[in-house]
Amino acid sequence: YRVCRLLMMFGLICITSCSSDDDEATNLKVPKYEKISAKYNAIDDNAAIKSLELTASGNYIVIKNSGRYYSAADRTAEKHYIFNNIFKNNSIATRAGSYNNIIYGKFTKIEENKYKLEGYGIVTISKSNDGVQTLDIALDNGDVMSIGARKEEQYKSSKATDNLCRTWKIKKFGIEFNYGKEKFEKTVDHDNMHELGEELAKWTAEIEGVEISKKDIIEAGESFAEEYNEDKPLSVIFTKSGSYMVDYNNGSLGVATWKWENEGKGILRYSWNVDNINDQNLGGLCNISYSGNMLNITESFKSKGLDMNVTYVMTEQK
């Protein structure tokens, strides 16, 4: 069916907000490690790592120097989506593949300025001396390294920034779009993509005036779920350093950058080009809103007669 095929070509990862237009009052508590959250950038380009970030929710992100980002040529060989969105990118990379420069996990505070990075090692951060700090890292494999680093400037604390910058787990998924004079809207749990695919198949058959068997409906749902679940986003970490990281079900990790386009209106700009937040080919705008303590990230697209609003709905991951 034309609409279903078109949505598959989009690399669809969409959900319509299940809340009203008006945000309900949020009551998000301050994350455990908010006060010590920071990103440390190595000052030596030849250091073993480019950066180490401790996030507000207790996750760490290490970017090693051994990996690389995709080039435009690399992307041509990858699964291609008609457009990028905030959680999907033409250059998603994996831990084991060409983006093996990311190490990610949870951390705990051992004592002042000393932290256990699960699956990596123990880092001790010295006090700043003329803006330079030393990261003494004792790796789990027995190796040790000492890296000079500078703390990256963070976005100023505000209600909007403080609420967003934590770890989120995707819970629901759906679609809202207009196709000509017809409209489709459906919300499902993030693990029930087959249900969404079945509803899409029935709807497209109805508006095109064709019959569809129960078997075809089931197969359409299974195909839709299989396509989506190849690289399903599971969670996302937003940080005050202006970065965010997406964790996918197939072991992939994606790192991108964000800033407020209009903080008062909850409009966020993102880019998968970490060196250029304004890259129009690899970025866009999203609306941030809340339904109680649930985060809604809504993005709009227009393509080939489709007007779509896509939203991820998620809860804080402890």
LUMKOLVEX-678506 format. One record per residue (C-alpha): residue number from 1; residue in one letter; x, y, z. Coordinates in nm, 3 decimals. Layout:
BEGIN
+-----+---------+---------+---------+---------+
| num | residuo |      xx |      yy |      zz |
+-----+---------+---------+---------+---------+
| NUM |       A |       X |       Y |       Z |
...
+-----+---------+---------+---------+---------+
//
This chain:
BEGIN
+-----+---------+---------+---------+---------+
| num | residuo |      xx |      yy |      zz |
+-----+---------+---------+---------+---------+
|   1 |       Y |   0.000 |   0.000 |   0.000 |
|   2 |       R |   0.131 |   0.339 |  -0.103 |
|   3 |       V |   0.117 |   0.517 |   0.230 |
|   4 |       C |   0.271 |   0.227 |   0.422 |
|   5 |       R |   0.552 |   0.195 |   0.169 |
|   6 |       L |   0.613 |   0.568 |   0.179 |
|   7 |       L |   0.635 |   0.565 |   0.558 |
|   8 |       M |   0.881 |   0.274 |   0.544 |
|   9 |       M |   1.098 |   0.472 |   0.304 |
|  10 |       F |   1.102 |   0.753 |   0.558 |
|  11 |       G |   1.268 |   0.517 |   0.807 |
|  12 |       L |   0.970 |   0.603 |   1.022 |
|  13 |       I |   1.024 |   0.649 |   1.392 |
|  14 |       C |   0.725 |   0.855 |   1.488 |
|  15 |       I |   0.475 |   0.897 |   1.766 |
|  16 |       T |   0.189 |   1.133 |   1.817 |
|  17 |       S |   0.154 |   1.300 |   2.152 |
|  18 |       C |  -0.116 |   1.148 |   2.367 |
|  19 |       S |  -0.157 |   1.462 |   2.574 |
|  20 |       S |  -0.340 |   1.787 |   2.534 |
|  21 |       D |  -0.180 |   2.096 |   2.386 |
|  22 |       D |  -0.131 |   2.247 |   2.732 |
|  23 |       D |   0.155 |   2.104 |   2.938 |
|  24 |       E |   0.062 |   1.961 |   3.273 |
|  25 |       A |   0.276 |   2.070 |   3.565 |
|  26 |       T |   0.601 |   1.876 |   3.581 |
|  27 |       N |   0.746 |   1.751 |   3.906 |
|  28 |       L |   1.083 |   1.620 |   3.793 |
|  29 |       K |   1.329 |   1.581 |   4.076 |
|  30 |       V |   1.687 |   1.704 |   4.045 |
|  31 |       P |   1.898 |   1.415 |   3.909 |
|  32 |       K |   2.139 |   1.258 |   4.156 |
|  33 |       Y |   2.458 |   1.384 |   3.990 |
|  34 |       E |   2.335 |   1.719 |   3.862 |
|  35 |       K |   2.596 |   1.918 |   4.059 |
|  36 |       I |   2.896 |   1.724 |   3.928 |
|  37 |       S |   2.774 |   1.669 |   3.570 |
|  38 |       A |   3.035 |   1.796 |   3.325 |
|  39 |       K |   3.218 |   1.722 |   3.002 |
|  40 |       Y |   3.599 |   1.716 |   3.005 |
|  41 |       N |   3.779 |   1.766 |   2.672 |
|  42 |       A |   4.139 |   1.645 |   2.637 |
|  43 |       I |   4.380 |   1.927 |   2.557 |
|  44 |       D |   4.623 |   1.690 |   2.377 |
|  45 |       D |   4.496 |   1.584 |   2.034 |
|  46 |       N |   4.699 |   1.263 |   2.068 |
|  47 |       A |   4.548 |   1.162 |   2.402 |
|  48 |       A |   4.380 |   0.822 |   2.424 |
|  49 |       I |   4.039 |   0.987 |   2.464 |
|  50 |       K |   3.884 |   1.300 |   2.318 |
|  51 |       S |   3.642 |   1.356 |   2.602 |
|  52 |       L |   3.483 |   1.214 |   2.914 |
|  53 |       E |   3.138 |   1.326 |   3.025 |
|  54 |       L |   2.961 |   1.258 |   3.353 |
|  55 |       T |   2.588 |   1.313 |   3.312 |
|  56 |       A |   2.326 |   1.430 |   3.560 |
|  57 |       S |   2.149 |   1.094 |   3.576 |
|  58 |       G |   2.465 |   0.895 |   3.652 |
|  59 |       N |   2.575 |   0.788 |   3.305 |
|  60 |       Y |   2.920 |   0.842 |   3.158 |
|  61 |       I |   3.017 |   0.886 |   2.793 |
|  62 |       V |   3.378 |   0.843 |   2.679 |
|  63 |       I |   3.478 |   0.936 |   2.324 |
|  64 |       K |   3.803 |   0.766 |   2.227 |
|  65 |       N |   4.049 |   0.891 |   1.968 |
|  66 |       S |   4.060 |   0.553 |   1.794 |
|  67 |       G |   3.724 |   0.586 |   1.623 |
|  68 |       R |   3.596 |   0.814 |   1.351 |
|  69 |       Y |   3.277 |   0.971 |   1.225 |
|  70 |       Y |   3.121 |   0.868 |   0.896 |
|  71 |       S |   3.199 |   1.069 |   0.587 |
|  72 |       A |   2.938 |   1.151 |   0.322 |
|  73 |       A |   3.077 |   0.869 |   0.108 |
|  74 |       D |   3.039 |   0.619 |   0.391 |
|  75 |       R |   2.672 |   0.705 |   0.426 |
|  76 |       T |   2.591 |   0.604 |   0.069 |
|  77 |       A |   2.655 |   0.242 |   0.159 |
|  78 |       E |   2.431 |   0.251 |   0.465 |
|  79 |       K |   2.056 |   0.216 |   0.500 |
|  80 |       H |   1.920 |   0.540 |   0.356 |
|  81 |       Y |   1.633 |   0.743 |   0.495 |
|  82 |       I |   1.462 |   1.017 |   0.300 |
|  83 |       F |   1.515 |   1.250 |   0.594 |
|  84 |       N |   1.692 |   1.255 |   0.927 |
|  85 |       N |   1.512 |   1.318 |   1.251 |
|  86 |       I |   1.620 |   1.376 |   1.607 |
|  87 |       F |   1.670 |   1.005 |   1.683 |
|  88 |       K |   1.741 |   0.868 |   1.334 |
|  89 |       N |   2.037 |   0.952 |   1.117 |
|  90 |       N |   2.181 |   0.837 |   0.787 |
|  91 |       S |   2.509 |   0.766 |   0.963 |
|  92 |       I |   2.411 |   0.566 |   1.271 |
|  93 |       A |   2.721 |   0.381 |   1.383 |
|  94 |       T |   2.782 |   0.088 |   1.612 |
|  95 |       R |   3.002 |   0.005 |   1.907 |
|  96 |       A |   3.165 |  -0.273 |   1.706 |
|  97 |       G |   3.178 |  -0.088 |   1.376 |
|  98 |       S |   3.292 |   0.252 |   1.262 |
|  99 |       Y |   3.169 |   0.429 |   1.575 |
| 100 |       N |   3.353 |   0.211 |   1.822 |
| 101 |       N |   3.499 |   0.524 |   1.972 |
| 102 |       I |   3.204 |   0.555 |   2.215 |
| 103 |       I |   3.211 |   0.389 |   2.556 |
| 104 |       Y |   2.895 |   0.427 |   2.762 |
| 105 |       G |   2.768 |   0.306 |   3.097 |
| 106 |       K |   2.675 |   0.404 |   3.451 |
| 107 |       F |   2.901 |   0.562 |   3.710 |
| 108 |       T |   2.897 |   0.593 |   4.088 |
| 109 |       K |   3.078 |   0.836 |   4.315 |
| 110 |       I |   3.340 |   0.666 |   4.532 |
| 111 |       E |   3.463 |   0.977 |   4.710 |
| 112 |       E |   3.518 |   1.342 |   4.632 |
| 113 |       N |   3.634 |   1.377 |   4.267 |
| 114 |       K |   3.670 |   0.998 |   4.230 |
| 115 |       Y |   3.423 |   0.789 |   4.027 |
| 116 |       K |   3.375 |   0.426 |   3.928 |
| 117 |       L |   3.285 |   0.401 |   3.559 |
| 118 |       E |   3.106 |   0.069 |   3.517 |
| 119 |       G |   3.280 |  -0.150 |   3.258 |
| 120 |       Y |   3.564 |   0.100 |   3.205 |
| 121 |       G |   3.761 |   0.193 |   3.516 |
| 122 |       I |   3.807 |   0.447 |   3.793 |
| 123 |       V |   3.869 |   0.815 |   3.720 |
| 124 |       T |   4.006 |   1.070 |   3.964 |
| 125 |       I |   3.962 |   1.433 |   3.861 |
| 126 |       S |   4.206 |   1.688 |   4.001 |
| 127 |       K |   4.108 |   2.038 |   4.100 |
| 128 |       S |   4.137 |   2.298 |   3.828 |
| 129 |       N |   4.474 |   2.471 |   3.783 |
| 130 |       D |   4.448 |   2.767 |   3.543 |
| 131 |       G |   4.149 |   2.597 |   3.381 |
| 132 |       V |   4.329 |   2.266 |   3.328 |
| 133 |       Q |   4.233 |   1.951 |   3.519 |
| 134 |       T |   4.394 |   1.609 |   3.519 |
| 135 |       L |   4.194 |   1.291 |   3.459 |
| 136 |       D |   4.379 |   1.001 |   3.620 |
| 137 |       I |   4.214 |   0.688 |   3.485 |
| 138 |       A |   4.282 |   0.336 |   3.611 |
| 139 |       L |   4.126 |   0.109 |   3.349 |
| 140 |       D |   3.966 |  -0.223 |   3.437 |
| 141 |       N |   4.226 |  -0.401 |   3.219 |
| 142 |       G |   4.507 |  -0.275 |   3.444 |
| 143 |       D |   4.627 |   0.010 |   3.223 |
| 144 |       V |   4.653 |   0.362 |   3.362 |
| 145 |       M |   4.658 |   0.699 |   3.191 |
| 146 |       S |   4.675 |   1.063 |   3.291 |
| 147 |       I |   4.505 |   1.317 |   3.065 |
| 148 |       G |   4.500 |   1.694 |   3.084 |
| 149 |       A |   4.154 |   1.832 |   3.011 |
| 150 |       R |   3.939 |   2.142 |   3.018 |
| 151 |       K |   3.579 |   2.148 |   3.132 |
| 152 |       E |   3.344 |   2.241 |   2.851 |
| 153 |       E |   3.118 |   2.539 |   2.909 |
| 154 |       Q |   2.763 |   2.430 |   2.991 |
| 155 |       Y |   2.425 |   2.581 |   2.919 |
| 156 |       K |   2.300 |   2.791 |   3.208 |
| 157 |       S |   2.061 |   2.631 |   3.450 |
| 158 |       S |   1.692 |   2.701 |   3.378 |
| 159 |       K |   1.368 |   2.513 |   3.424 |
| 160 |       A |   1.359 |   2.405 |   3.059 |
| 161 |       T |   1.723 |   2.297 |   3.049 |
| 162 |       D |   1.720 |   2.128 |   3.390 |
| 163 |       N |   1.407 |   1.929 |   3.302 |
| 164 |       L |   1.545 |   1.810 |   2.969 |
| 165 |       C |   1.903 |   1.723 |   3.070 |
| 166 |       R |   1.877 |   1.372 |   3.210 |
| 167 |       T |   1.836 |   1.015 |   3.080 |
| 168 |       W |   1.504 |   0.928 |   2.914 |
| 169 |       K |   1.353 |   0.593 |   2.814 |
| 170 |       I |   1.114 |   0.578 |   2.516 |
| 171 |       K |   0.777 |   0.433 |   2.620 |
| 172 |       K |   0.518 |   0.504 |   2.347 |
| 173 |       F |   0.511 |   0.544 |   1.974 |
| 174 |       G |   0.258 |   0.651 |   1.715 |
| 175 |       I |   0.183 |   0.861 |   1.410 |
| 176 |       E |  -0.027 |   1.162 |   1.324 |
| 177 |       F |  -0.033 |   1.272 |   0.961 |
| 178 |       N |  -0.253 |   1.414 |   0.687 |
| 179 |       Y |  -0.256 |   1.252 |   0.343 |
| 180 |       G |  -0.470 |   1.463 |   0.114 |
| 181 |       K |  -0.802 |   1.502 |   0.294 |
| 182 |       E |  -0.747 |   1.190 |   0.502 |
| 183 |       K |  -0.598 |   1.181 |   0.850 |
| 184 |       F |  -0.439 |   0.896 |   1.045 |
| 185 |       E |  -0.358 |   0.899 |   1.416 |
| 186 |       K |  -0.245 |   0.607 |   1.628 |
| 187 |       T |  -0.048 |   0.559 |   1.950 |
| 188 |       V |   0.101 |   0.228 |   2.063 |
| 189 |       D |   0.345 |   0.106 |   2.324 |
| 190 |       H |   0.699 |   0.116 |   2.192 |
| 191 |       D |   0.713 |  -0.265 |   2.180 |
| 192 |       N |   0.390 |  -0.302 |   1.981 |
| 193 |       M |   0.499 |  -0.180 |   1.640 |
| 194 |       H |   0.312 |  -0.464 |   1.468 |
| 195 |       E |  -0.014 |  -0.315 |   1.597 |
| 196 |       L |   0.069 |   0.020 |   1.439 |
| 197 |       G |   0.159 |  -0.150 |   1.110 |
| 198 |       E |  -0.170 |  -0.341 |   1.106 |
| 199 |       E |  -0.372 |  -0.024 |   1.165 |
| 200 |       L |  -0.184 |   0.152 |   0.887 |
| 201 |       A |  -0.252 |  -0.134 |   0.646 |
| 202 |       K |  -0.626 |  -0.133 |   0.724 |
| 203 |       W |  -0.647 |   0.245 |   0.694 |
| 204 |       T |  -0.466 |   0.266 |   0.361 |
| 205 |       A |  -0.679 |  -0.014 |   0.219 |
| 206 |       E |  -0.992 |   0.170 |   0.326 |
| 207 |       I |  -0.900 |   0.507 |   0.176 |
| 208 |       E |  -0.787 |   0.343 |  -0.149 |
| 209 |       G |  -1.104 |   0.136 |  -0.172 |
| 210 |       V |  -0.942 |  -0.206 |  -0.182 |
| 211 |       E |  -1.004 |  -0.521 |   0.019 |
| 212 |       I |  -0.736 |  -0.660 |   0.245 |
| 213 |       S |  -0.731 |  -1.004 |   0.408 |
| 214 |       K |  -0.658 |  -1.070 |   0.773 |
| 215 |       K |  -0.343 |  -1.252 |   0.664 |
| 216 |       D |  -0.221 |  -0.948 |   0.471 |
| 217 |       I |  -0.294 |  -0.722 |   0.767 |
| 218 |       I |  -0.090 |  -0.945 |   1.000 |
| 219 |       E |   0.195 |  -0.965 |   0.749 |
| 220 |       A |   0.192 |  -0.587 |   0.706 |
| 221 |       G |   0.217 |  -0.544 |   1.082 |
| 222 |       E |   0.502 |  -0.792 |   1.109 |
| 223 |       S |   0.689 |  -0.624 |   0.822 |
| 224 |       F |   0.645 |  -0.280 |   0.975 |
| 225 |       A |   0.770 |  -0.401 |   1.314 |
| 226 |       E |   1.068 |  -0.580 |   1.160 |
| 227 |       E |   1.170 |  -0.269 |   0.969 |
| 228 |       Y |   1.140 |  -0.044 |   1.273 |
| 229 |       N |   1.310 |  -0.283 |   1.513 |
| 230 |       E |   1.627 |  -0.312 |   1.304 |
| 231 |       D |   1.759 |  -0.007 |   1.488 |
| 232 |       K |   1.497 |   0.090 |   1.741 |
| 233 |       P |   1.597 |   0.379 |   1.972 |
| 234 |       L |   1.564 |   0.277 |   2.336 |
| 235 |       S |   1.684 |   0.575 |   2.537 |
| 236 |       V |   1.845 |   0.916 |   2.506 |
| 237 |       I |   2.072 |   1.124 |   2.730 |
| 238 |       F |   2.060 |   1.504 |   2.699 |
| 239 |       T |   2.342 |   1.698 |   2.864 |
| 240 |       K |   2.412 |   2.063 |   2.942 |
| 241 |       S |   2.727 |   2.050 |   2.731 |
| 242 |       G |   2.498 |   2.057 |   2.429 |
| 243 |       S |   2.526 |   1.692 |   2.331 |
| 244 |       Y |   2.285 |   1.402 |   2.335 |
| 245 |       M |   2.338 |   1.029 |   2.289 |
| 246 |       V |   2.088 |   0.772 |   2.160 |
| 247 |       D |   2.111 |   0.404 |   2.256 |
| 248 |       Y |   1.961 |   0.154 |   2.007 |
| 249 |       N |   1.840 |  -0.202 |   2.052 |
| 250 |       N |   2.102 |  -0.347 |   1.813 |
| 251 |       G |   2.399 |  -0.217 |   2.012 |
| 252 |       S |   2.434 |   0.102 |   1.810 |
| 253 |       L |   2.507 |   0.438 |   1.968 |
| 254 |       G |   2.456 |   0.778 |   1.811 |
| 255 |       V |   2.593 |   1.110 |   1.937 |
| 256 |       A |   2.454 |   1.444 |   1.817 |
| 257 |       T |   2.435 |   1.805 |   1.933 |
| 258 |       W |   2.151 |   2.033 |   2.046 |
| 259 |       K |   2.072 |   2.388 |   2.158 |
| 260 |       W |   1.762 |   2.595 |   2.229 |
| 261 |       E |   1.628 |   2.771 |   1.921 |
| 262 |       N |   1.360 |   2.938 |   2.135 |
| 263 |       E |   1.376 |   2.825 |   2.496 |
| 264 |       G |   1.061 |   3.013 |   2.599 |
| 265 |       K |   0.855 |   2.830 |   2.337 |
| 266 |       G |   1.031 |   2.497 |   2.391 |
| 267 |       I |   1.183 |   2.484 |   2.041 |
| 268 |       L |   1.504 |   2.281 |   2.020 |
| 269 |       R |   1.752 |   2.266 |   1.731 |
| 270 |       Y |   1.954 |   1.948 |   1.679 |
| 271 |       S |   2.222 |   1.830 |   1.437 |
| 272 |       W |   2.395 |   1.498 |   1.369 |
| 273 |       N |   2.691 |   1.704 |   1.253 |
| 274 |       V |   2.855 |   1.757 |   1.593 |
| 275 |       D |   3.075 |   2.029 |   1.447 |
| 276 |       N |   2.789 |   2.232 |   1.299 |
| 277 |       I |   2.461 |   2.273 |   1.487 |
| 278 |       N |   2.316 |   2.460 |   1.187 |
| 279 |       D |   2.374 |   2.183 |   0.930 |
| 280 |       Q |   2.036 |   2.178 |   0.751 |
| 281 |       N |   2.101 |   1.839 |   0.590 |
| 282 |       L |   2.164 |   1.659 |   0.917 |
| 283 |       G |   1.948 |   1.857 |   1.158 |
| 284 |       G |   1.617 |   2.019 |   1.228 |
| 285 |       L |   1.381 |   2.165 |   1.486 |
| 286 |       C |   1.170 |   1.992 |   1.753 |
| 287 |       N |   0.911 |   2.102 |   2.007 |
| 288 |       I |   0.967 |   2.002 |   2.370 |
| 289 |       S |   0.664 |   1.958 |   2.598 |
| 290 |       Y |   0.561 |   1.753 |   2.900 |
| 291 |       S |   0.257 |   1.549 |   3.002 |
| 292 |       G |   0.308 |   1.541 |   3.374 |
| 293 |       N |   0.658 |   1.395 |   3.404 |
| 294 |       M |   0.652 |   1.240 |   3.056 |
| 295 |       L |   0.864 |   1.412 |   2.792 |
| 296 |       N |   0.719 |   1.469 |   2.443 |
| 297 |       I |   0.957 |   1.552 |   2.157 |
| 298 |       T |   0.761 |   1.649 |   1.846 |
| 299 |       E |   0.901 |   1.701 |   1.498 |
| 300 |       S |   0.710 |   1.793 |   1.182 |
| 301 |       F |   0.777 |   1.686 |   0.823 |
| 302 |       K |   0.627 |   1.745 |   0.480 |
| 303 |       S |   0.705 |   1.512 |   0.190 |
| 304 |       K |   0.516 |   1.379 |  -0.113 |
| 305 |       G |   0.173 |   1.485 |   0.003 |
| 306 |       L |   0.226 |   1.380 |   0.365 |
| 307 |       D |   0.212 |   1.629 |   0.651 |
| 308 |       M |   0.342 |   1.445 |   0.957 |
| 309 |       N |   0.387 |   1.532 |   1.321 |
| 310 |       V |   0.613 |   1.279 |   1.490 |
| 311 |       T |   0.667 |   1.265 |   1.865 |
| 312 |       Y |   0.861 |   1.046 |   2.103 |
| 313 |       V |   0.700 |   1.008 |   2.446 |
| 314 |       M |   0.932 |   0.895 |   2.723 |
| 315 |       T |   0.982 |   0.869 |   3.095 |
| 316 |       E |   1.288 |   0.941 |   3.307 |
| 317 |       Q |   1.521 |   0.642 |   3.328 |
| 318 |       K |   1.657 |   0.591 |   3.677 |
+-----+---------+---------+---------+---------+
//
